[in-house]
């Protein structure tokens, strides 16, 4: 995956035939990670090396590693052979694994936008769709999940100045479609810390007004926490390095992941010390920012100025 540092898996999880298999996460990316983690535990419990597992399916140990990290798709034949090699003979347990394989091979809803989605962002979309908490800090722009259509178009045109009008419209449609995650059943909790200055970067007053009104409306959702960091906050704050997003998942096979987007790639961090560092920064940002109630007051006050 382009620009990816790591997407790994923790070491503990329920049995695949248990409750987690009955209620697997949504999205092919998350399902691949869950399936890979469960296969890894089976292999390690039997004391089988990755090289031996690779030979069992006529593949390399590198392929086994990629499968166990959820970085590649799964073929039912490979999983059947691995289960047999690992001594899994119970039909119900085998079918639980194979059901995950089939689900993991079903393209996500964003597949219709595959012509404009780079591989590194495809990974993020898959993880975003299955997250239970999304914590994000955006110093320059309103977060994509909170942008109005007009703001999304302006931001996308800025990043893709040579694209056609149809291409820009297609990209805007993808961004707006992503926002449906906030109002769907089982929606994740979005906790966003946003710099007030990002509002004043919007050139047209009408666009700025619409964006502020949209933020106020979305902030009323029970699963959205919005905190603004005022322009004149009185001191430098801790997140001077740039934007980041922390994804948390209900499934224990999916670790917290820090997403760092760059211009043409992205980093995915799941090492404990990295995640803890960004969680600390996010917590301190939220202490320094306006409270959710104060944020609404700030937004309403700004509306009166434009």
C-alpha positions in Angstrom: 0.0 0.0 0.0 1.5 3.3 -1.1 3.0 5.2 1.7 1.7 2.8 4.4 4.0 2.3 7.4 2.1 -0.5 9.1 -1.4 -1.9 9.7 -1.1 -4.7 12.2 -3.2 -6.8 14.6 -3.2 -7.3 18.3 -2.7 -10.7 19.9 -6.1 -11.5 21.5 -9.5 -12.1 20.0 -12.6 -14.3 20.4 -12.9 -17.6 18.6 -13.9 -17.1 15.0 -17.0 -19.3 15.4 -18.1 -17.2 18.4 -19.9 -13.8 18.7 -17.3 -11.8 16.6 -17.8 -14.2 13.7 -21.5 -13.8 14.0 -21.2 -10.0 14.0 -18.2 -9.3 11.8 -17.2 -5.7 11.1 -18.3 -3.9 8.0 -16.0 -3.3 5.1 -13.5 -5.5 3.2 -10.4 -3.8 4.7 -11.4 -4.5 8.3 -12.6 -8.0 7.5 -9.3 -8.9 5.9 -7.4 -7.7 9.0 -9.8 -9.7 11.3 -9.5 -12.8 9.2 -5.7 -12.5 8.9 -5.4 -12.1 12.7 -7.5 -15.2 13.3 -5.4 -17.3 10.8 -2.2 -16.1 12.5 -3.4 -17.2 15.9 -4.3 -20.6 14.6 -0.9 -21.0 13.0 1.0 -19.8 16.1 -1.1 -22.0 18.4 0.0 -25.1 16.3 3.6 -24.0 16.4 3.7 -23.8 12.6 6.1 -21.3 10.9 5.0 -18.9 8.1 7.3 -20.7 5.7 5.6 -24.1 6.4 2.2 -22.5 6.0 3.3 -21.0 2.7 4.4 -24.4 1.4 1.0 -25.8 2.3 -0.6 -23.5 -0.2 2.3 -23.4 -2.6 3.2 -19.8 -1.7 5.9 -17.9 0.1 6.1 -17.0 3.7 5.9 -13.4 2.6 2.4 -14.1 1.2 1.4 -15.6 4.5 2.6 -12.5 6.3 0.6 -10.3 3.9 -2.5 -12.4 4.4 -2.1 -12.3 8.2 -1.8 -8.5 8.1 -4.9 -8.2 5.9 -2.9 -6.5 3.1 -4.1 -8.8 0.4 -7.3 -10.5 -0.6 -8.1 -14.1 0.3 -8.9 -17.0 -1.9 -11.3 -19.6 -0.5 -9.0 -22.4 -1.7 -6.0 -21.0 0.2 -8.0 -20.6 3.4 -9.5 -24.2 3.1 -6.0 -25.6 2.7 -4.6 -23.6 5.6 -7.5 -24.7 7.9 -6.8 -28.3 7.0 -3.1 -27.8 7.6 -3.8 -26.2 11.0 -6.0 -29.1 12.0 -9.4 -27.3 11.9 -11.9 -30.0 11.0 -15.1 -28.8 12.6 -17.4 -27.8 9.8 -19.0 -24.9 11.7 -15.6 -23.4 12.5 -14.4 -23.8 9.0 -17.6 -22.2 7.6 -17.1 -19.3 10.0 -13.7 -18.6 8.4 -15.0 -19.1 4.8 -17.9 -16.7 5.5 -15.4 -14.1 6.5 -13.5 -14.8 3.2 -16.6 -14.2 1.2 -17.5 -11.1 3.0 -14.0 -9.7 2.7 -14.1 -10.2 -1.0 -17.3 -8.1 -1.5 -16.3 -4.6 -2.7 -17.3 -1.7 -0.5 -19.8 0.9 -1.6 -17.0 3.1 -2.7 -15.9 0.6 -5.4 -18.0 2.7 -7.8 -15.4 5.4 -7.3 -12.4 3.2 -7.9 -11.3 5.2 -10.9 -10.5 8.2 -8.6 -9.5 6.4 -5.3 -5.8 5.7 -4.9 -4.9 2.4 -3.1 -3.7 4.2 0.0 -7.1 6.0 0.4 -9.1 2.9 -0.4 -7.5 1.4 2.8 -8.7 4.4 4.8 -12.2 4.3 3.5 -12.5 0.6 4.5 -11.3 1.4 8.0 -13.4 4.5 8.4 -16.5 2.5 7.5 -16.0 0.0 10.3 -14.7 2.5 13.0 -16.6 3.1 16.2 -14.8 6.4 17.1 -13.1 8.9 14.7 -11.0 11.6 16.4 -9.6 14.1 14.0 -7.6 17.3 14.1 -7.6 19.6 11.1 -5.5 22.8 11.3 -6.1 24.1 7.7 -9.5 22.9 6.5 -12.9 21.9 7.8 -12.7 18.0 8.0 -14.0 16.2 4.9 -16.8 14.6 6.9 -18.1 18.0 7.9 -17.7 20.0 4.6 -20.6 21.4 2.6 -20.8 20.5 -1.0 -19.4 23.9 -2.1 -16.5 23.7 0.3 -15.7 20.2 -0.8 -15.7 21.3 -4.4 -13.4 24.2 -3.6 -11.0 22.0 -1.6 -10.9 19.3 -4.3 -10.4 21.8 -7.1 -7.4 23.2 -5.2 -5.9 19.8 -4.9 -6.7 18.8 -8.5 -6.4 22.0 -10.6 -6.1 20.1 -13.9 -9.0 17.8 -13.6 -12.2 18.2 -15.7 -15.5 19.4 -14.3 -16.9 15.9 -14.4 -13.9 14.5 -12.5 -14.3 17.1 -9.8 -18.0 16.4 -9.5 -17.3 12.7 -9.2 -14.8 13.4 -6.4 -17.3 15.7 -4.6 -19.9 13.0 -4.8 -17.6 10.6 -3.1 -16.9 13.0 -0.3 -20.6 13.7 0.3 -21.4 9.9 0.2 -18.8 9.4 2.9 -20.7 11.8 5.2 -23.6 9.4 5.3 -21.6 7.4 7.8 -22.6 10.0 10.5 -26.3 9.4 10.2 -26.5 5.7 9.4 -27.5 3.0 12.0 -24.6 2.2 14.3 -22.8 5.4 13.2 -19.3 6.0 14.7 -18.7 8.9 17.1 -16.9 11.7 15.4 -14.9 13.9 17.7 -13.3 16.8 15.7 -11.0 19.6 16.8 -10.9 22.3 14.1 -9.0 25.5 13.9 -11.3 28.6 13.7 -9.0 30.0 11.0 -10.1 27.2 8.6 -13.5 29.0 8.4 -11.9 32.3 7.4 -10.0 30.6 4.6 -13.3 30.3 2.7 -13.4 33.1 0.2 -17.1 33.8 -0.3 -19.2 35.0 2.6 -22.2 32.9 1.4 -20.0 29.7 1.3 -18.6 30.5 4.8 -22.1 31.2 6.2 -23.5 27.9 4.8 -20.5 26.0 6.2 -20.9 27.4 9.6 -24.6 26.7 9.6 -23.9 23.1 8.5 -21.4 22.7 11.4 -23.9 23.9 13.9 -26.5 21.5 12.5 -24.1 18.5 12.5 -22.8 19.3 16.0 -26.4 18.7 17.2 -26.1 15.0 16.3 -25.6 12.8 19.4 -22.6 11.1 17.9 -20.7 14.3 16.9 -18.5 16.3 19.2 -17.1 19.5 17.6 -14.5 21.7 19.3 -13.1 24.9 17.7 -9.7 26.2 18.5 -10.0 30.0 18.4 -7.6 32.1 16.3 -6.5 34.0 19.4 -6.1 31.1 21.8 -3.3 32.9 23.8 -0.7 30.2 23.3 0.8 27.7 20.9 -0.8 24.3 21.2 0.7 20.9 20.9 -0.4 19.8 17.5 1.9 21.9 15.4 2.9 19.0 13.2 -0.2 18.9 11.0 -3.5 17.1 10.6 -4.2 13.6 11.9 -7.0 11.1 12.5 -7.3 8.4 15.1 -9.6 5.5 14.3 -10.9 3.2 17.0 -12.8 0.0 16.4 -15.2 -2.2 18.4 -13.7 -5.4 17.2 -10.7 -6.5 19.3 -8.8 -7.7 16.2 -8.6 -4.1 15.0 -6.1 -1.9 16.8 -6.4 1.8 17.1 -4.9 3.3 13.9 -3.5 6.8 13.4 -4.0 8.0 9.8 -1.6 10.7 8.4 -2.6 11.8 5.0 0.0 13.4 2.7 -0.4 14.9 -0.8 0.2 11.6 -2.7 0.3 8.9 0.0 -0.6 8.2 3.6 0.9 6.6 6.7 -1.0 4.2 8.9 0.4 3.8 12.4 -0.7 1.2 14.9 2.3 0.8 17.2 1.3 1.4 20.8 3.7 4.2 21.5 2.7 6.0 18.3 -1.0 5.8 19.0 -0.5 6.8 22.6 1.5 9.9 21.5 -1.3 11.0 19.2 -4.0 10.3 21.7 -2.1 12.5 24.2 -1.9 15.3 21.7 -5.6 15.0 20.9 -6.6 15.0 24.5 -4.5 18.2 25.1 -6.0 19.8 22.0 -9.5 19.2 23.3 -8.6 20.7 26.7 -7.2 23.9 24.9 -10.1 24.1 22.5 -13.5 25.6 23.1 -16.0 23.2 24.7 -18.8 21.8 22.5 -21.2 24.4 23.9 -18.7 27.2 23.6 -18.0 26.1 20.1 -21.6 26.6 19.1 -21.6 30.0 20.7 -18.5 30.9 18.7 -20.0 29.7 15.5 -23.2 31.7 16.1 -21.2 34.8 17.0 -19.2 34.4 13.8 -22.4 34.2 11.7 -23.3 37.6 13.0 -20.0 39.0 11.6 -20.4 37.9 8.1 
